[in-house]
């Protein structure tokens, strides 16, 4: 499409409702000027002062600047009179021809445009001219090459780029929508959408881009629904590997190539060592405690951590510390009323921690260098874990990663230390509203807020995915400065997004209910200007499809399925056959 639109598509009528808007008139006979489409007018550069010596860059300053704008809506200039529309069997154009009505007047449209500005490559941003075009100024449709060069911060395929799709108003793939991975990781990401809009699909596309040879990211995914296991297919696709240094007569040794990896840890492989739990974690895991139980638990926790000096301890040792603290208090006061308190608290610890050893383990947990490595995507599939335990898992991991990145950056730990994590990481959290709810509290909300606010200084990027932004903490959502917003129908959720998300125009947010599956408004720090994107097709299989219930019901009565059930039922029927007690 580059170079195709060399003729004006309209003429400026005048300013719009604000100085950042204008209107123009067009016949738009080819129906190219859709809502959300990009147009431009040329702004003449000021005449430079005479100079005997002109620098190399000054010649460009004399060229007209292309001031881009986005069409917000289109309005017909003149409609057919109602009487022309009274007979459905007769076309209005025929009636117009009979009475001598100027039919061409009904083919004119007034288009309202929001001014974005001209792109300044030195500043890396759009500059608003602060004055609308004069009446009579020609308006041009922006070509693909122009848009591809200025809408995204990075070009597709460049190091540090993530191509998640293409501009919706153009042909598929014509204008790539490319995120700047550096900004994505340092300023965090939010993917917001209603159920079925494609949020986990888009998230997987982002992960695929992060695992390409141009990025080689260290990625961790918290997966409460088991939707990301298909990312293991990354190892089977050439898009995620790099061949280099092929052996030949001059270079017999082959250099190591890059190959992206992905691993899924099932719920019984996700371990949290008890000594990594904070006192707040323990109190959250043991709900319904009395004030005295809270006091005994705090005293026992302090006693145990001082004795162990950061070493491992078990649930049994915590119970023993509670008993010792309780006995000391009873001896000191001469009152044995604390025995029942100690017994109740010991029972809680045994039930919640002692028997729940498939999550909380006294001796081992997932090593940070094991689950976070450049070029590796780790999925923690916690779909069979209790929601409170999920929150503690997330809180513990975020706390460990935050401290590891902080202490590594400040040179407080060295290689070989458990806390040594010498590279940035990206953590993607599904169902984020469960870990940072708007109403109420969770043990993971506090550390999540801290990681979002301060983690960017230490190379700790976070991506949040939620289908209910109204239930997600507003401060948490507002910390994500790159947003991918898909179809949202609920009005409460729409208002939450409009309040928390900066940099997205009202005209774009009005499109949220109209977006189709796989379409998203992309805005924020990782892209130059908000755009409506058509998400590209995944390379790996999608793992979050909805069940086709009618097809499975029909399949139940298929010939093969019925024969299989009959074969399986035959031995059972023989075993359960009644035994006759009568002799014949």
N, C-alpha and C positions, 0 to 999 in steps of 0.2 A: 504494500500500500504506500510505501515511501515514494514521494514525488508525485503521487496520483492526484492529490488535491491542490492544484496550483491556481485554481480560479476561486474567487470569493463565493461563499455560500449564502451571504446575506449582507445587509447594510445596517449599521448602527442607527437605532432610533433615538436613544437618549439614555440618561442615567436611570438606574433602578431605584429601589427604596432607600438604599444607602450608597455611600461613595464607593463601596466595594462591589457594586453590582451595576450592570447595564443591561439594556434590552436591544435586540436587533430583529429585523424583519427578514423573513426568508420564505420562499415558496417550498423549499425542501422537496422537490419533485421526486428525488430518489429515496426519500425517507431515511436519511442518514443522521439527522439531528435528534437523537434520542435523549431522554433524560439521563444525565450522568455522562454524556459525551463531552469531549474536549474540543474547544475552538480557541482561536487566538486572533489578535489584531497586532499590527506592527506599530511600535512606538519609536518615533524618530529620535535618535540620540542627539544631545545638544552639540552644537558646532564647537569643535575644540579650538582653543586659542592658538594663534600662529606660533610655530616652534621650528627652529632650523633643524633640529634633530628629533626624530620621532621614534619612540621605542617600539619594539616588536609587537607588544600587546596593545598599543594605542590604536592600531588600524582597526582592530575589532570593535573598539569603543565607538567608532563612527557608524557602524552598521546598525540598522533598525533592530530593536529588541522585540522578540515575539512574546507578547503578554498572554499567557494561557488563562483560560477560564473554564469552568465546568457548568454545563447547562443544568439549571435547576428544574425548570418546567417550561412547557410550551402552551400557548393559548391561541386559538384561532382568532384572526383579526375580525372576520365577519362571517357569521353563520347564515345558512339559508333561513328565510322567514318561516315561521311555523306553518303557514298555509301551504308551503311547498312540500311539507312533510306529512300532510294529512291523509294522503292516499298511498298506502304501502305498495300497491301494485304499480304505481307510476314513479319512475326515478325522479328525484328532485332536479337533476340536470335537464330532463326533458321539459319539466314545467318552466325552468329558468329560460330555456331556449325559446319557448312559446311566447313568453311575456317580455323578452328582450333584456332579461336580468344579466348583469355582468358576472358570469360564472367564475372568472379568474379571481375575483375578490375573495371568494370563499376558500381559495387555495393558499392564502397568505397566513403566516403564523408569526406571532410575536414570541420570541424566546428570551427567557430571563437567565442571565449568566452571572455566576459568582466569580469575581476576579481572584485568581491565584497569584499572578505576578509573572515576572520573567525570571528564568533560572540563572543564578550567578554561580558559575563553577568555582570561583575563588572562595566564595562563602559556603558553597555546598547547600544552598537553600534558595527558595523563591523570594524575590523582592517585590513587594507591592508598590506600584507607581503612585498610589494615593490620588489618582485622578482617573475618572472613567474616560473612555474614548469619546471623541467629538461625534456629533450626529453626522452621518454620512460616511463614517469610517468603514472600509471593507472588513468583513469578518471571514476567516478561513477555518476550514476543518483541519485540525492537527493531524499530521501523518504519523504512521507507526514508528518511524525512525526517531522522530522528535520525542514522542511519548516514551519510548523505550530508553531514551538517553537521559530523561529528566525526572520521571516519576519515581524511579527507584534509586537508592543510594549506590547500589552495586550493579554491575552488569552480570547477566546470567553466565555461570561457569567460572567466574573469577574466584580467587581465593577469598574466603570469608563471605561467600554469597549463599543464599538459600532461595532457590526458585520454587515458590509454592503454587504457582498457577499463572494465569494470564488475565489481562484486562477484559472485563465482562462485555463491554460495548464493542469490542473488536473480535475478529475471528480467533478461534482457539489457537494459542501459541504465538499470535502475531505480536503482542506487546507483553513480554514476561513481567510478572510481578515478583520482584526479588527483594528479600529482606537482607539487611546488613547484620551478619551474625554477631559481630562485635557489639553492636548496640543491643541486639536481641538478648545476649547473655548478660550484659552489664546493666541493663535497665529493666529486665524481666518481661515476661510475656503473659497475656491473658487470652484464653480462647473461651468465648461465651456463646452459648447456643441453646435452643430448646432441644428436647429429645427428638432424635431422628434427623436433625439438620446436618449432621456430618462432622461433629466436633472431634471425635476420636479419630476419624479418617484424616482430617486436617492435621491433627497433632502427629499422627504417624508420618504424614508427608514431611512435616517439619523435622522429625527425627531422621527420616531418610536423608534429608538434605544435610543434616549435621554429621551424618556418618559417611558422606562422600569423601573422596580423597582431598577435596578442596577445603575440608574443615577438620575431619578426624577428631570429633569431639568426644569428651568423657561424659556420658549420659546415664542418668538414673531415673527410672520411671516407677512411681507408686501406682499400682494397678489394682483397685479394689474389685474389679469386675471380670478380670481375665480376658481383656480385649486386645492386649498387645503381644501375645505369645507368638503371633505370626511374624513378628519382626526378626525371629530367628532365621527366617529365609534370606536375610541380608547376605549371609555367607554364600548363597547360591547365585548371586547376580553380579555380573561384571561391573555394573555401575559403582559398586562399592569396593573396588580393588584398583590398584595401580601397578602396571607392569613397568619396570625400570631396569636399566643396565643389563640388557639381554647378552648372553654369553656369545662371544665370537673369538676369532683368532687373536685379536689384540687385547681383548678383555675377557679372559676365560672365566673369571669369577663373577657370579651374578649378585648384584646388590639386592638386599632384602626388599621385597615389595610390600606395599600396604594392602591389608585385607581387613575390612571391617568385621567385627564380631558382635554377636548378641547372645545373651544368656538369660534364661528365665529361672528365677528361684521360686519354687512353690511355697505354699504357706508353712509347711513343716520344715523348710530349709531356712526360713527367716528367723534368726535367733537374736535376742537382745540380752546381753550379759547384765546380770542384776546390778553389779557395781556401777554401771553406766546410768542407772536410774537416779534421778534427783529425788529429794524428799517430796517435792510437789508431785512428781510422777507417782510415787508410792501412795500418796494421799488420794490421787485421782483414781488409782487402781483399786483402792479399798474404800468405796463409798459408804456412807451411813455411819461413820465413826462418831463417837461421843467426843466431847471436849477432852476428857481424861485420856481417851484412846489416842487422840491427836497428840497430846502431850507426851505420852509414853513412847509413841512411835518416833517422834522427833528426838527424844532423848536416846532411844536405842540406835537410831540412824547415826547420830553424831558420835556415839560411843564406838559403833562398828567401823565407821569410816576412819576415825582416828587410830584405832587399833590396826586396821588393815593397811593404812597409809596408801590408799589408792589401789590396793590389790583386790583380788576377786573374793566374793563371799556368796553364801548360799541363803536360800529362804530359811533353812534350818538354823543357820547362825543368826539370822535376823530375829527369829522367834526366841532363841536363847538370850539375845541381848534384851529383848522386851521383858522376858522373865526376870533377868538380873536387875533391870531398872525398876521393875515393879516391886521386887523383893526389897531393894534398897529403900524405895519410898515407903513401903510398909514398915520396915524396921525403924526408919527415921521418925515416922509419925506414930508408931505403935498401933496402927489401924490396919486390919487385914481386909478392908473393903475393896482394896484394889485387886484382889485375887480374881474376882469375877471379870474385872476389866481386862486384866492380862490374859485370862483364858479366852475371852471373846476375841481379843485382838489376835492372839496366836492362831485361833481357828480361822479368822479371815485371811491371815498370811498364808496358812497352809492351803486353804481352798483356792485362793486367787493366784498365788505364786508357786507354791510347792507342787500342785497338781497340774499347773498350766506350763509345764516345762517344755512344751513344743514351741513356745514363743520366748519365755523368760528362762534363760539358762544360766547356771552359776559359773560356768567356766569358759564359754565360747560365744562369739557373735561374729557377724559379718565384718571382715576387715575392710577398711576404707579403700586400700589399694587393690583389694580383690574386686570390689564392685565398681570402682571408679578408675578407669584407665582410658587414655586417649585412644580413640578408635574402637571403643567398646560400649555397647548399649546393654545396660543391666535392667531387667524388669523384675520387680518384687511383686509377685502375684499373691495378694493377701485377701482374696475373695472369701476364704473360709475362716477368716479371723474376726473375732468380735470387734465391734466398732470402737470401743474404748481401747482395746489392745492395738488396733490400727493407729489410733491417735498417739498412743505412747510410742509405737514404733517410729512414726514420722517425727515426733518430737525428739526422740533420742538420736535418730539419724541426723536430723538437721542440726542439732546441738553439736554432735561430734564433728560433722563436716565443717560447720562454721568455725569451731575452735581450731580444727586442723588447718584450715586455710589461713586463719588469722595468725596462728603461731608460726606457720611455715613462712608466710610473707614477712613476719617480723624477726625471722631467723632465730626463733626460740627453740626449734627442734631441728634435728638433722636426719639424713637418710638412715633408715633402720628403726627410727622411732615410729610407734603406732600412729602418732598424730601427724606424721610427715606426709603432706599431700602437695606435691610441687607443681600443680597445674590447675587451671580453672576448671570448673565443673558446671553441668547444667542438670537441674532436677525438675522433672515434670510430675505434677501431682494431679491425678484425676479426682473428680468429685471434691473439689477444693472446699466447698461449703460445709463438708463434714469436718474438716480440719480447722476451719476458721469461720465458725457460724456467726451470723449477724446478731442473733439473739442467743443469750446464754454464753457459756464458756466451754472451752476444751483445753486440754493440757498442751496441745500443739499450736494454739493460736499465738501465744506470746513469743515463742521462738521463731515462728513463721514471720511475724511482724518484724522482729529484729533482723532476721536474715534478709528480708526484702529491703529494709531501710539501710542496713549497713553492709550486707554481704557483697554488694557490687564493688566495694573497695578492695575486696579480697578475691575477686574472681569467682563468686558464687552466684550463678544465675538460676532463676526459678521460673517455671512455667506453671500457671494455674488453669485448670479446665473445670468449668461448671455449667450445669444446665439451669441453675437457679441463682442468678446474680443477686436477686433480692434477698436470698438467704446467706449470701457471702458477706463477710465483714467489709464495710465500705472502705476503711483505711487500707485493708489488704489489697482490695481491687485497685484502688487509686495508686498504689505503688508500682503497678505493672504499666510501664510507659509504652509498651507496644501491645496493640489490641487487635484481635481477629474476632469480629462479631458476626455471628451467623443469624439465621432466622430466629426471632424472638416474638412470640405472640402475646404473652402475658404482659399486661400494662404495668404491673408493679415491677417486673424485671426490666421493662423498657425504661422506666423512670430511674431505676437504680443504675443502669448503664449510662444514661444521659448525665446523671449527677456525678458519677465516679470517673468517667472517661473524659479526658481532655483532648482537644485537637480534632474532634470529629464534628463536622457541621450538622446543624439540625436537619438540613435537607437530606443528608445521607442517612441519619438515624430514622427518618420517617420511612425509609425503605425497608426497615427490618422485617415487618410482617410479610412483605412481598418477596423477599429473597427465597429462591428455590434451594433445594438440597444441594450442597456442594458449592454454594456461593457465599462470599463473606465480604464484609467491609473491613479493610486492613488499614490501620492508622498507627501513628506514633513515631517513636524515635528511630525505628529500624527502616523507615521508608520516608521519602521526601514529602509526600502529601497523601492524604486519605484517598483510597481507590476502592472500587468494587471489583472483587477478584473472582474468577472462576478457578476453583481448586483443581490442580492437575491430577491425573490418574496416578494411583500408587504403583510402585514397582513391586513391593511385596504384597501378598494377599491381605485382604481386610479381615480382621477378626471380630468385628463388632456388629455383624449383620443381625437384623431382627429375624426371629424364627418365622418361617412360612407355615403357620398353623394349618390352613386348609390343605396344603400339599401333603403335610405329614399325616393328617387325618385320612385323606384319601389313600395315601400309601399304606396305611394300616390294613386296608381291605384289599390290597393288591393280591394277585394270585400267589406270588412268591412268598409274601409275608404270611399269608394264611397257611400255606403249606408248611412253612417253618414252625409256626405256632402249633400246628397239628402234630408234627414230629416231636416237638419238645414236650407236648402234653401227654403223649401216648404212654411213656414209662410211668409217669406220675399217676395216670388213671389206673394202670395195672397194680401199682403199689398200694393204692387206696381202695381197691375193689373190696366190697364186703365179703366176709368169709361166712359161708353157710354152716350152720350148726346142725343141719338135718342130714341124715344119711339116706341116700336113695338106694 
